[in-house]
Amino acid sequence: MIKKFPNLYESLTYKKMKKFNLKSKKLLTTALFLTSGLTILSHSNPVKAACPDPSLVTSPNGRGDATSFIALSGGDCYATPEEYGVTIYKMGLCTSNPAPSSAGSAPDTSSCSFNFEKDDGVGEAASFAAGGEVDLSAAYSSRPDVGEYEFAYIEIKNSFDIKAKYGPLGDSANTTYFTNGTLGEAGTVTGSSTIPTASDGYATTTAPLNTFFGDGGTAICAATATESVTGGTIRAYLLDSSGTLIADDSTVEECSGVTKLLGIMQLDTKVNITASTSSVKTTFKVTDNGTTVIYDDAVDGLQFDSGPFSVAFETSE
């Protein structure tokens, strides 16, 4: 018998918003599906929509252009990356809240049962495309213990590897934008049938997460974030190499020493693992949300950052 866990993990991501030269506060949200869960987004708006068909976009901004990227998307949207990479340390379920209590403290995982654990400082790198599945190493995977769990737990590296393109646009040059290996930049090719290649500079870009920003999007080191959402309450924490919570620091723009991102969701509906649960299948999904396409007014063009991924868990009995 197959069962899908309700309200489990969705990804933890970071986006440097440059729309209108404003930085937005990073908050948490969730899209409540049977197999979705924890998501950290870049701002306080609702979940962003999928990007418009690029052929309908006639300019990045084009002040007054009703079919510009800005006009059609609001300045940022989700797209499907060609490749998405994340490093996983732990995934599991907990009967009590494992959150670190204060800066310098570590999560209390004594009530947790992990279906994946490779917390050796290296973790397990997973790279996948839309519609693909990732088989995590059996040596580090196991069935959660029998029990009723109120909290979902995921611990990953605080950076994401994105390879993505967007285009060709419906402008006169049929421009396609693509990741070029440098965060905050993008390459371009032109032509209605042109597909960017490695020789054009098409490459994976690494997007780090080093702060959630302060109130009103203030560029300061904020190491925690919380939001109540449909299905539960989400909390996120930036951890150092010792696995302890980073301290907030309003004197700097980004936190230093961040190596991990911890996400915890307190579930309104508990997850029940029974003695007949024989296995857990984990599926990663990035369709229409694995990368964020962002308008950058500094160059009047588009760039890319990471976007959320979903992690679906199915139990077999």
N, C-alpha and C positions, 0 to 999 in steps of 0.2 A: 504494500500500500504506500502511495506517495503522498506526503503532506508538505505544504509550503509554509515556512515560518512567516507569520505576519510581522510587518513593521520592523524588519531588521536593518542591516546596514546599507547606506548609500555613501558615496565617496566624500572625501575631505579635500577641498581644493582651494587654491588661492588665485585671485585675479587682481592685477594692478590696473585699476580703472583710470583711463586717461580722458574719458569723455568730458569735454568742456574743461579740461584741466582740473577736475575735481577728484578727490579720493573719497571713496564711499566706505562707510562702516561695514565691516564684514559681520554678517549675522548668520543664523542657522535657519534652515527650513527643511521641510520634507514633502515629498509627493507620496501620498499614501496608496500604495499598491500592495498586493498580496506578498510580493517578493522585494519590495523596496524598503528603504529605511533612512539611515543617517546621511545627511547632506550638509556641507558647509558651503554657502554661497558668498558672493562678494559684496552684497549690499542688502539693504533692508527692504528692497522691493520684493514682490512675489517671485516665484520661480520664473526665470526667463523663458521666453518662447523659443522655438526652433527658428533658425535663421531663415529669412525669406529666400526663395529661389533666386540664385545670383543673377540669372538672366533677366530678372525684373528690376535689378538695381542699376541705375543709370549713372551714379557717381557715388563716391564715399560720403560727401556732404553736399556740395553744390548748393550753397545757401539759396533757399527758395525752390529747390528741386523736390517735387513731391514724391519722386520715386528714388531718392537717394537712400543710401544705407541708413543714415541717421533717421530719415523720415519713416522708413519701413520697419526698422528694428528698435528705434529709440536709442541707438548707440552701441548696443551690445546684444548678443544672442548666442544660443547654443548651436553647435554643429557637430557632425560626426567625424572624429579624427581617423586618419588612415592607420595610425598606431597610437596606443596609449600604454604608458608604463608606470608601474607603481611598485614599491618594495614593501612587502607585508611582513610584520613581526608576529602579531597575535590577532586572532579573531575568536570570539567566544561569547558565552552567556554567563550572567552573574545573578545570584539570588539577592544580593544587597548592593548598594551603590559603591562601586570601587574607586570613585573619584579621589584624586589627591586633595587633602584638606587645606593646604596652604602652599605658598611658594617654598620650594626646597623639599617638599614631601613627595613621596611616590604613590602611585595608585595602590590600593589595597585589594589584591586579587584573590584573597583567601576564600571568597565565596564563588569564584569564577570557575567555569569548566570550558577549556579551550578546544575548539575543533581544529584549530591550526595554531602552532606555536614554534617559532624559530627565532627566539629572542637572543641572538648571539652577536649582535652588532652588525651583522651582515644581512640577515633577513632573507627573504626569497623574492627575487625580482620576477614580476609578472608583466609581460607585454602582450597585448591582445588588440584585435581589431573588432569593429562592429560585427555582431553576430557570432563572434568566436567564443570559445570556451578555454579556460585555463585549468590544467590539471596540476594542482599544488602537490608537492612531494608527499607521497604516502608516509614517508618516514617521520614527517612532522604533523601529520593529520590524525585525528581520532574522533570517535563519537563523543559528544558531550555526555556527562554523567546524567543519570536519571534524576529528574527534578523539575520544579516549576520555577521559571526564570523571569525576573522582572526587568533586567537590564541587558542590553546588547553592548558589546565591547569590540572595538577595532583599534589597533595600533599599527601605524605605518610610518614610513619615512616622510619627512616634511618636504618632499619635492615630487614632481610628476613630469614624465617625459611625454611630450606631445609632438606628433607629426601630422600636420593637417594642411589642407588647402581650401580656398574658397573662391570660386569663379568657374568659368569666365563670366565677368559682369556683362551687363547689357550696355556698357559704355561704348564709345566709338572704337576703342582699342581692344575691346574684349579682354580686359585685364583679369588675371588670376593672381591672387595673393597666396603666399605659402610660408610655412615656418622655415627659417634659414639657420637655425642653430643658436640664435641669440635672442634672449627674451627682450621684448620691447622693440624688436625689429621684424621686418618681413621682407621676403623677396617677391618679385613680380615677374610674370611673363605675359605676353600678349598674343592674341590670336584665338579665334573661336574654337579651334580644335587642339590648341596647344596644352600639353600636360607637363607640368614641371618635373624635372628629373634631377638627379644628383649633380649633374654637370651645370645645372642652373643654380645650384646651391640649396636645393630642397633637402632639408635635414631635420632631425629631431631637435626640439628645443626643450630644455629643462626649466620648469617653472617652480621656484621655491615658495614656501609659506613661512614667513618669519614674524608676522603680527596679524591680529584681527582688527587693528586700528582702534581708536578711541571713539567716544561719543561724537556724533556728527561727522564721522570720517576723519577725525584728527589723526595725523601721521605720527603716532607714538607707539611704543611697544606695549601691546595689550596681549597677554598670553592666554586669556580665557574668553569664552563666549557662550551665551546661553539663550535659548529661546523655547517657549512653549509652542507646540504645533499640534495639529490633528494627529492623534495616535500616541502622543507622549511628549516628553521634554528632552531636548537635545542639549548636550554640553560638550565643549571641545577644549582641549588643553595642549599647549606647546610644552614639550619635554626636552630636557638636555640629554647628554650622552649617558648620564647615570640613571636616566629614567625618572628624574624628579621635575616638578613643575617649575618653569621659568618664572622669574619675578617680573611684574609689570614695571615699566620705567618710562615715565613721561618726558624724560630728558633726551631720549633718542627716538628715531623714526621707526626702527625695527629692532626686535629682540635679538640678542646675540647668544650663540651657543645652542641654538635650536637644532635638534637632530630628529625628533619624532613628533608625530601628530596623533593625539589620542582622542577618539570620539566615543561618547557614551550616550545611549538613548534609554531613558526610563520609559518603559512601555505601559500604555494604558491597559493592554491585554497581555497577560503573561504567556510565555511560551512553555509548553509542557513536553518534556522528553521522557518517553516511557521505556520500560525494559525491552519492548519489542522494536524499538528504533534501532535499525541495523547499520545505517550509513547516512552520511550527509554529503550531498553534492553541492558544490559552490560554483556559481556561474557569474562571470563578470560581464556587464553590458555597458556600452558607451554610445548607443545609437541616439542621435539628436541631443546629446548632452556632454560628450566627452571632452569637448574643447569650447572655449569662448572666443568668438570673433568680436573684436573691439575696435571702435573708431578712435583713431589717434589724431587729434586736431593739430598736434605739433608738426605732422608731416602731411596732414590731410589725406590719410590713407588708413588701411586696416592692419591690425596685428592680431596675434593669437596669445591666449593663455590657457591654463588648464580649465576643465569643467568637471562636473560630477560624474562618477560612474556608479552603477548599481551593482550590488552583490546579492544574488538570489540564492537562498538556501532551500534545498528540498530534502526532506527526510524520507527514508525508505523503511518500511516495516515488513 
